[in-house]
Amino acid sequence: MSYLLYCGGMGSTCEVAIVGGGPAGSIVAFRLAQIGRDVVLVDKGPAHRGKCCGHCLNPRALDLLQQAGVLESIMPLASGRTERLRVLEPGSTPHLEASLSRHPRSRQSHHSGILLRRDRFDQALIELAREAGVRVMKPANARLESLQERGGLLRIRRPDHDEEVLSARLVIGADGVGSQVARHAGVRTTSGRKFGFSFDVPATGDTVEPGTVHMYLDDWGYLGLVNEEGRVHGAALASSRHPQREPMALLRHMCHRHPGLESIIGDAVSGHDELELIGTGPIPWRVTSVYGPSWALVGDAAGYVEPFTGEGMTWAIHGGMLLADAIAQSSGASWGAEAGARYARLYRTHVRSRQGTCRLVSGILSRPRLRSFACRTSRTFPMIKDRFVRKVLVS
């Protein structure tokens, strides 16, 4: 069934077109294909593309992947575990240590998180969606031509293919911060003055303890390091208002402020080792609505705040499941006001509320006095600290 008239290029139709093949888009595609929906997934990056990410999947994310029916395929790809968090302010002494594992008596299936490279994770989810019946276009550039009451129209360009025009009843924007779907839909958007970047460096004699997330704090932001299959993976979030806002300058500044960091990443930031940075921003990114008559937003495209240890991927996975469930439960047509309102309500309750908590944590970390007070309090009252960490970062 054709939802829109188009002219020029080869044409095809589908019920749902998803722009973006990260965890959110792939989870939506996979679950919709399982219930018989006609789905096309378009992703611009090549296979096994790395992305700016800390590579942490917390226990809650694993529970969600199990609910989605994909965890069995994902777990063999893990490159480590996340069991402890060590937070360091400038200086050499840890200011906060906490467990990232659930209580031993927890009834939940997964008691600790895992490390999983995005190039593996994203590609595995896309392949699962393809096997479920999703038509995958990757690498492909999708340009949204129009959004109307009855559907959307995209022009898709792929290497060694003629340009294709795709019309869909529902266009899902899973295209991240700065989403073209959100902008084309006319949703009011706001973005912050922060940016993120990630990198890998060879492990040296003084390296990051396996199973431990090392979080280095500073006035400009923070840097997280993990030991991933004998290499050190780093992910940082910084304010563009800082005078030293160039990533390499920020890393050199961190090494100066944290003496122990120099022995871990010093060779890379001094230029002795080649360092490839993957960046993203500006963040935070906010939208005023996550749905319309012929479109919906999910994952980072639906709103993104500063994560700490793996919350970003958890939000993406959960948002994708909520959107797929809202479509599956709708009566009659696959999308409409009923399904959109249901999705917006669920997203607000289960995702945005948790993002608000992370926004509060980020605000505390960005203020030296509040940060020091929080660290002192956590050492004085460890039970409060452990309960807070489990609620925010684990459960």
Kinemage of the C-alpha trace (Angstrom):
@kinemage 1
@onewidth
@group {chain A} dominant
@subgroup {mainchain}
@vectorlist {calphas} color= white
{ca met a 1} P 0.000 0.000 0.000
{ca ser a 2} L 1.366 3.424 -0.968
{ca tyr a 3} L 1.110 6.084 1.700
{ca leu a 4} L 2.438 9.052 -0.270
{ca leu a 5} L 2.891 10.076 -3.869
{ca tyr a 6} L 6.482 10.462 -4.956
{ca cys a 7} L 8.327 11.361 -8.129
{ca gly a 8} L 11.849 10.692 -9.316
{ca gly a 9} L 13.986 7.644 -8.537
{ca met a 10} L 12.982 4.098 -7.723
{ca gly a 11} L 10.212 3.818 -5.168
{ca ser a 12} L 9.050 1.423 -2.459
{ca thr a 13} L 6.778 1.464 0.541
{ca cys a 14} L 6.794 0.097 4.063
{ca glu a 15} L 4.778 0.380 7.207
{ca val a 16} L 7.643 1.627 9.419
{ca ala a 17} L 10.892 3.314 8.364
{ca ile a 18} L 13.526 3.674 11.073
{ca val a 19} L 16.349 6.180 10.609
{ca gly a 20} L 19.334 5.136 12.735
{ca gly a 21} L 20.728 1.706 13.552
{ca gly a 22} L 21.924 2.140 17.136
{ca pro a 23} L 20.477 0.116 20.028
{ca ala a 24} L 17.186 2.051 20.102
{ca gly a 25} L 16.456 1.773 16.383
{ca ser a 26} L 17.518 -1.867 16.146
{ca ile a 27} L 15.462 -2.932 19.167
{ca val a 28} L 12.339 -1.263 17.720
{ca ala a 29} L 12.956 -2.892 14.333
{ca phe a 30} L 13.569 -6.333 15.836
{ca arg a 31} L 10.467 -6.344 18.016
{ca leu a 32} L 8.178 -4.964 15.302
{ca ala a 33} L 9.410 -7.525 12.789
{ca gln a 34} L 8.652 -10.278 15.295
{ca ile a 35} L 4.963 -9.295 15.278
{ca gly a 36} L 4.811 -9.128 11.495
{ca arg a 37} L 5.265 -5.427 10.792
{ca asp a 38} L 6.858 -4.355 7.502
{ca val a 39} L 10.003 -2.521 8.663
{ca val a 40} L 12.914 -0.834 6.896
{ca leu a 41} L 15.995 0.170 8.937
{ca val a 42} L 18.340 2.767 7.431
{ca asp a 43} L 21.749 3.449 8.978
{ca lys a 44} L 24.427 5.683 7.504
{ca gly a 45} L 27.498 4.093 9.066
{ca pro a 46} L 29.460 1.127 7.723
{ca ala a 47} L 29.347 -2.234 9.485
{ca his a 48} L 31.210 -2.445 12.806
{ca arg a 49} L 31.456 1.324 13.209
{ca gly a 50} L 32.638 2.612 16.575
{ca lys a 51} L 30.697 5.346 18.371
{ca cys a 52} L 31.315 7.730 21.231
{ca cys a 53} L 30.368 5.617 24.232
{ca gly a 54} L 31.666 4.292 27.532
{ca his a 55} L 30.826 0.687 26.504
{ca cys a 56} L 29.100 -0.018 29.851
{ca leu a 57} L 25.886 -2.053 30.044
{ca asn a 58} L 24.563 -2.090 33.593
{ca pro a 59} L 22.477 -4.922 35.135
{ca arg a 60} L 19.225 -3.149 34.278
{ca ala a 61} L 20.248 -2.983 30.605
{ca leu a 62} L 20.920 -6.723 30.652
{ca asp a 63} L 17.475 -7.358 32.132
{ca leu a 64} L 15.927 -5.307 29.316
{ca leu a 65} L 17.895 -7.151 26.642
{ca gln a 66} L 16.700 -10.423 28.140
{ca gln a 67} L 13.094 -9.194 28.001
{ca ala a 68} L 13.655 -8.206 24.369
{ca gly a 69} L 14.858 -11.738 23.586
{ca val a 70} L 18.351 -10.801 22.385
{ca leu a 71} L 20.593 -11.257 25.422
{ca glu a 72} L 21.658 -14.786 24.536
{ca ser a 73} L 23.204 -13.472 21.312
{ca ile a 74} L 24.802 -10.468 23.014
{ca met a 75} L 26.547 -11.944 26.068
{ca pro a 76} L 29.273 -13.840 24.137
{ca leu a 77} L 30.429 -10.467 22.737
{ca ala a 78} L 31.189 -8.986 26.180
{ca ser a 79} L 34.730 -7.736 26.689
{ca gly a 80} L 34.666 -7.535 30.486
{ca arg a 81} L 32.495 -6.880 33.530
{ca thr a 82} L 31.656 -3.782 35.562
{ca glu a 83} L 31.567 -4.590 39.272
{ca arg a 84} L 32.982 -1.534 41.060
{ca leu a 85} L 33.079 2.248 40.705
{ca arg a 86} L 36.055 4.291 41.874
{ca val a 87} L 35.604 8.083 41.814
{ca leu a 88} L 38.662 10.336 42.112
{ca glu a 89} L 38.805 14.086 42.600
{ca pro a 90} L 42.063 15.905 41.710
{ca gly a 91} L 44.821 14.259 43.719
{ca ser a 92} L 45.754 10.626 44.134
{ca thr a 93} L 43.272 9.362 46.748
{ca pro a 94} L 39.940 7.791 45.721
{ca his a 95} L 37.116 9.884 47.139
{ca leu a 96} L 34.352 7.374 46.609
{ca glu a 97} L 34.232 3.642 46.037
{ca ala a 98} L 31.018 1.749 45.438
{ca ser a 99} L 29.742 -1.560 44.133
{ca leu a 100} L 28.067 -1.596 40.712
{ca ser a 101} L 26.616 -5.030 41.445
{ca arg a 102} L 23.188 -5.774 42.775
{ca his a 103} L 22.689 -7.114 46.257
{ca pro a 104} L 23.456 -10.853 46.412
{ca arg a 105} L 19.898 -11.535 47.538
{ca ser a 106} L 18.413 -9.604 44.616
{ca arg a 107} L 15.740 -11.500 42.709
{ca gln a 108} L 16.917 -9.974 39.429
{ca ser a 109} L 18.768 -12.247 37.005
{ca his a 110} L 21.901 -10.153 36.505
{ca his a 111} L 23.975 -8.973 39.433
{ca ser a 112} L 26.736 -7.078 37.605
{ca gly a 113} L 27.091 -5.282 34.307
{ca ile a 114} L 29.307 -5.946 31.312
{ca leu a 115} L 31.585 -4.076 28.949
{ca leu a 116} L 30.574 -4.305 25.310
{ca arg a 117} L 32.142 -2.458 22.411
{ca arg a 118} L 29.656 -0.467 20.347
{ca asp a 119} L 31.002 -1.738 17.031
{ca arg a 120} L 30.080 -5.268 18.151
{ca phe a 121} L 26.864 -4.401 19.972
{ca asp a 122} L 25.262 -2.298 17.245
{ca gln a 123} L 26.163 -4.731 14.477
{ca ala a 124} L 24.840 -7.717 16.450
{ca leu a 125} L 21.487 -6.007 17.023
{ca ile a 126} L 21.226 -5.040 13.349
{ca glu a 127} L 21.908 -8.633 12.289
{ca leu a 128} L 19.244 -9.896 14.693
{ca ala a 129} L 16.773 -7.416 13.188
{ca arg a 130} L 17.709 -8.574 9.678
{ca glu a 131} L 17.173 -12.216 10.654
{ca ala a 132} L 13.754 -11.292 12.075
{ca gly a 133} L 12.694 -9.931 8.663
{ca val a 134} L 13.733 -6.279 8.743
{ca arg a 135} L 14.928 -4.826 5.449
{ca val a 136} L 18.286 -3.280 6.410
{ca met a 137} L 19.931 -0.531 4.338
{ca lys a 138} L 23.482 -0.011 5.602
{ca pro a 139} L 25.474 2.036 4.820
{ca ala a 140} L 22.826 4.374 3.471
{ca asn a 141} L 22.093 8.064 3.730
{ca ala a 142} L 18.421 8.870 4.388
{ca arg a 143} L 17.169 12.377 3.689
{ca leu a 144} L 13.702 13.082 5.028
{ca glu a 145} L 11.728 14.850 2.294
{ca ser a 146} L 8.374 15.332 3.997
{ca leu a 147} L 6.170 14.366 6.926
{ca gln a 148} L 2.427 14.467 6.426
{ca glu a 149} L -0.627 13.315 8.318
{ca arg a 150} L -0.627 9.970 6.507
{ca gly a 151} L 3.086 9.210 6.377
{ca gly a 152} L 6.613 10.250 5.552
{ca leu a 153} L 8.829 10.280 2.491
{ca leu a 154} L 12.568 9.611 2.477
{ca arg a 155} L 15.206 9.670 -0.249
{ca ile a 156} L 17.837 7.017 0.308
{ca arg a 157} L 21.264 6.864 -1.263
{ca arg a 158} L 23.507 3.800 -1.037
{ca pro a 159} L 26.868 3.043 -2.622
{ca asp a 160} L 26.464 1.253 -5.961
{ca his a 161} L 22.669 1.675 -5.896
{ca asp a 162} L 20.259 4.022 -7.621
{ca glu a 163} L 18.606 6.595 -5.396
{ca glu a 164} L 15.508 5.132 -3.811
{ca val a 165} L 12.382 6.903 -2.612
{ca leu a 166} L 10.783 5.241 0.408
{ca ser a 167} L 7.313 6.087 1.694
{ca ala a 168} L 6.259 4.906 5.142
{ca arg a 169} L 3.196 5.163 7.338
{ca leu a 170} L 5.444 5.859 10.326
{ca val a 171} L 8.942 7.369 10.361
{ca ile a 172} L 10.933 6.690 13.533
{ca gly a 173} L 13.853 8.975 14.311
{ca ala a 174} L 16.550 6.944 16.058
{ca asp a 175} L 19.188 9.214 14.558
{ca gly a 176} L 20.691 10.569 17.746
{ca val a 177} L 21.471 14.024 19.071
{ca gly a 178} L 20.485 16.683 16.523
{ca ser a 179} L 17.938 14.310 14.940
{ca gln a 180} L 16.862 15.359 11.436
{ca val a 181} L 13.491 13.689 12.053
{ca ala a 182} L 12.895 15.884 15.114
{ca arg a 183} L 13.884 19.022 13.221
{ca his a 184} L 11.791 18.135 10.153
{ca ala a 185} L 8.786 17.423 12.384
{ca gly a 186} L 9.026 20.979 13.695
{ca val a 187} L 9.585 19.884 17.276
{ca arg a 188} L 11.133 22.609 19.383
{ca thr a 189} L 14.618 21.472 20.346
{ca thr a 190} L 17.292 22.790 22.681
{ca ser a 191} L 20.899 21.730 23.037
{ca gly a 192} L 23.499 22.412 25.694
{ca arg a 193} L 27.139 23.448 25.721
{ca lys a 194} L 28.767 20.108 26.463
{ca phe a 195} L 30.359 17.469 24.272
{ca gly a 196} L 31.610 13.932 24.681
{ca phe a 197} L 34.473 11.954 23.224
{ca ser a 198} L 35.896 8.445 23.602
{ca phe a 199} L 39.154 6.693 22.733
{ca asp a 200} L 41.295 3.577 23.234
{ca val a 201} L 44.917 3.392 24.386
{ca pro a 202} L 47.241 0.422 24.884
{ca ala a 203} L 47.399 -0.920 28.431
{ca thr a 204} L 50.682 -0.282 30.225
{ca gly a 205} L 52.182 -1.601 33.467
{ca asp a 206} L 50.088 0.903 35.433
{ca thr a 207} L 46.645 0.340 34.036
{ca val a 208} L 43.006 0.237 35.058
{ca glu a 209} L 41.941 -2.599 37.322
{ca pro a 210} L 39.686 -5.063 35.449
{ca gly a 211} L 36.062 -4.916 36.545
{ca thr a 212} L 36.404 -1.385 37.914
{ca val a 213} L 35.137 1.830 36.342
{ca his a 214} L 37.601 4.612 37.210
{ca met a 215} L 35.920 8.017 37.130
{ca tyr a 216} L 38.215 11.077 37.220
{ca leu a 217} L 36.441 14.310 38.139
{ca asp a 218} L 37.372 17.870 37.297
{ca asp a 219} L 35.691 21.258 37.093
{ca trp a 220} L 35.278 20.918 33.307
{ca gly a 221} L 33.663 17.498 33.395
{ca tyr a 222} L 34.797 13.915 33.947
{ca leu a 223} L 36.749 11.083 32.367
{ca gly a 224} L 35.866 7.411 32.776
{ca leu a 225} L 38.324 4.582 32.121
{ca val a 226} L 37.790 0.817 31.920
{ca asn a 227} L 40.027 -2.150 31.160
{ca glu a 228} L 38.671 -3.770 28.036
{ca glu a 229} L 40.451 -6.877 26.760
{ca gly a 230} L 43.890 -5.573 27.659
{ca arg a 231} L 43.258 -2.077 26.342
{ca val a 232} L 42.115 1.002 28.219
{ca his a 233} L 38.896 2.518 26.913
{ca gly a 234} L 38.143 6.091 27.900
{ca ala a 235} L 35.008 8.218 27.634
{ca ala a 236} L 34.844 11.866 28.662
{ca leu a 237} L 32.181 14.519 28.947
{ca ala a 238} L 33.267 18.149 28.951
{ca ser a 239} L 31.891 21.672 28.886
{ca ser a 240} L 32.650 23.726 25.792
{ca arg a 241} L 32.764 26.809 28.043
{ca his a 242} L 36.091 25.654 29.494
{ca pro a 243} L 39.114 27.552 28.116
{ca gln a 244} L 40.832 24.232 27.278
{ca arg a 245} L 37.932 22.754 25.375
{ca glu a 246} L 40.039 20.941 22.757
{ca pro a 247} L 39.956 17.215 23.746
{ca met a 248} L 43.719 16.638 23.797
{ca ala a 249} L 44.255 19.764 25.894
{ca leu a 250} L 41.592 18.548 28.322
{ca leu a 251} L 43.265 15.159 28.641
{ca arg a 252} L 46.661 16.762 29.290
{ca his a 253} L 45.006 18.978 31.903
{ca met a 254} L 43.511 15.879 33.553
{ca cys a 255} L 46.910 14.162 33.664
{ca his a 256} L 48.330 17.222 35.390
{ca arg a 257} L 45.510 17.291 37.953
{ca his a 258} L 45.475 13.524 38.555
{ca pro a 259} L 49.030 12.215 38.989
{ca gly a 260} L 48.024 8.574 38.643
{ca leu a 261} L 46.426 9.220 35.261
{ca glu a 262} L 49.716 10.137 33.613
{ca ser a 263} L 50.990 6.552 33.825
{ca ile a 264} L 47.829 5.240 32.127
{ca ile a 265} L 47.202 7.589 29.201
{ca gly a 266} L 50.271 9.852 29.315
{ca asp a 267} L 51.942 8.377 26.217
{ca ala a 268} L 48.774 8.859 24.190
{ca val a 269} L 48.131 12.474 25.145
{ca ser a 270} L 51.796 13.426 24.745
{ca gly a 271} L 51.756 12.199 21.169
{ca his a 272} L 53.883 9.066 21.583
{ca asp a 273} L 50.922 6.818 20.756
{ca glu a 274} L 48.378 7.435 18.034
{ca leu a 275} L 45.033 8.407 19.561
{ca glu a 276} L 41.787 8.295 17.590
{ca leu a 277} L 38.973 10.297 19.163
{ca ile a 278} L 35.257 9.731 18.486
{ca gly a 279} L 33.111 12.702 19.482
{ca thr a 280} L 29.474 13.676 19.937
{ca gly a 281} L 27.516 16.771 20.909
{ca pro a 282} L 26.302 19.287 21.702
{ca ile a 283} L 24.552 17.902 24.761
{ca pro a 284} L 22.250 17.818 26.626
{ca trp a 285} L 19.647 17.551 23.865
{ca arg a 286} L 15.964 18.064 24.591
{ca val a 287} L 12.780 17.877 22.515
{ca thr a 288} L 9.276 19.083 23.393
{ca ser a 289} L 7.508 16.012 21.980
{ca val a 290} L 8.445 12.428 21.138
{ca tyr a 291} L 5.638 11.708 18.667
{ca gly a 292} L 3.356 13.109 15.991
{ca pro a 293} L 0.769 11.822 13.469
{ca ser a 294} L 3.368 10.075 11.298
{ca trp a 295} L 6.584 10.133 13.321
{ca ala a 296} L 8.173 9.168 16.633
{ca leu a 297} L 11.529 9.733 18.312
{ca val a 298} L 13.495 7.186 20.311
{ca gly a 299} L 16.936 6.831 21.864
{ca asp a 300} L 19.152 9.919 21.956
{ca ala a 301} L 16.889 11.594 19.386
{ca ala a 302} L 14.127 11.665 22.020
{ca gly a 303} L 16.342 13.488 24.531
{ca tyr a 304} L 19.761 12.989 26.030
{ca val a 305} L 21.376 14.132 29.251
{ca glu a 306} L 24.826 13.460 30.665
{ca pro a 307} L 25.184 9.770 31.594
{ca phe a 308} L 27.593 8.422 34.198
{ca thr a 309} L 28.230 4.666 33.782
{ca gly a 310} L 26.051 3.107 31.116
{ca glu a 311} L 22.726 4.869 31.553
{ca gly a 312} L 22.704 6.141 27.954
{ca met a 313} L 22.442 2.683 26.395
{ca thr a 314} L 19.908 1.634 29.025
{ca trp a 315} L 17.657 4.565 28.082
{ca ala a 316} L 18.018 3.691 24.398
{ca ile a 317} L 17.145 0.023 24.894
{ca his a 318} L 14.206 0.766 27.180
{ca gly a 319} L 12.872 3.514 24.925
{ca gly a 320} L 12.997 1.185 21.932
{ca met a 321} L 11.043 -1.476 23.797
{ca leu a 322} L 8.430 1.037 24.966
{ca leu a 323} L 7.902 2.376 21.451
{ca ala a 324} L 7.595 -1.095 19.928
{ca asp a 325} L 5.133 -2.137 22.623
{ca ala a 326} L 3.034 1.013 22.123
{ca ile a 327} L 2.775 0.244 18.386
{ca ala a 328} L 2.019 -3.428 19.002
{ca gln a 329} L -0.795 -2.633 21.446
{ca ser a 330} L -2.484 -0.050 19.255
{ca ser a 331} L -5.881 -0.915 17.835
{ca gly a 332} L -6.515 -0.690 14.116
{ca ala a 333} L -3.735 1.180 12.338
{ca ser a 334} L -0.167 0.698 13.483
{ca trp a 335} L 0.198 4.311 14.574
{ca gly a 336} L -2.064 7.106 15.710
{ca ala a 337} L -2.926 9.424 18.577
{ca glu a 338} L -3.666 6.496 20.908
{ca ala a 339} L -0.328 4.772 20.342
{ca gly a 340} L 1.608 8.044 20.376
{ca ala a 341} L 0.095 9.176 23.663
{ca arg a 342} L 0.747 5.768 25.214
{ca tyr a 343} L 4.387 5.899 24.147
{ca ala a 344} L 4.857 9.464 25.424
{ca arg a 345} L 3.381 8.528 28.799
{ca leu a 346} L 5.539 5.424 29.178
{ca tyr a 347} L 8.654 7.258 28.018
{ca arg a 348} L 8.083 10.054 30.505
{ca thr a 349} L 7.559 7.596 33.370
{ca his a 350} L 10.362 5.136 32.672
{ca val a 351} L 13.054 7.096 30.831
{ca arg a 352} L 12.779 10.823 31.404
{ca ser a 353} L 12.355 10.393 35.150
{ca arg a 354} L 15.687 8.531 35.276
{ca gln a 355} L 17.318 11.123 33.055
{ca gly a 356} L 16.245 13.741 35.577
{ca thr a 357} L 18.153 11.889 38.286
{ca cys a 358} L 21.295 11.812 36.133
{ca arg a 359} L 20.865 15.523 35.439
{ca leu a 360} L 20.914 16.093 39.207
{ca val a 361} L 24.100 14.006 39.579
{ca ser a 362} L 25.716 15.939 36.742
{ca gly a 363} L 24.838 19.223 38.411
{ca ile a 364} L 26.494 18.112 41.643
{ca leu a 365} L 29.636 16.909 39.861
{ca ser a 366} L 30.040 20.203 38.018
{ca arg a 367} L 30.182 22.218 41.272
{ca pro a 368} L 33.395 21.614 43.269
{ca arg a 369} L 31.930 22.428 46.687
{ca leu a 370} L 28.836 20.297 46.185
{ca arg a 371} L 30.975 17.511 44.759
{ca ser a 372} L 33.350 17.515 47.730
{ca phe a 373} L 30.445 17.617 50.157
{ca ala a 374} L 28.787 14.648 48.434
{ca cys a 375} L 32.032 12.644 48.544
{ca arg a 376} L 32.581 13.428 52.237
{ca thr a 377} L 29.004 12.472 53.037
{ca ser a 378} L 29.337 9.193 51.142
{ca arg a 379} L 32.389 8.242 53.191
{ca thr a 380} L 30.642 9.130 56.445
{ca phe a 381} L 27.411 7.320 55.577
{ca pro a 382} L 28.369 4.410 53.280
{ca met a 383} L 24.921 2.810 53.446
{ca ile a 384} L 23.344 5.919 51.903
{ca lys a 385} L 26.030 5.969 49.225
{ca asp a 386} L 25.544 2.304 48.316
{ca arg a 387} L 21.780 2.662 48.186
{ca phe a 388} L 22.027 5.745 45.969
{ca val a 389} L 24.519 4.143 43.580
{ca arg a 390} L 22.410 0.999 43.234
{ca lys a 391} L 19.253 3.021 42.590
{ca val a 392} L 20.785 5.393 40.042
{ca leu a 393} L 23.436 3.284 38.293
{ca val a 394} L 22.390 -0.339 38.787
{ca ser a 395} L 18.644 -0.901 39.260
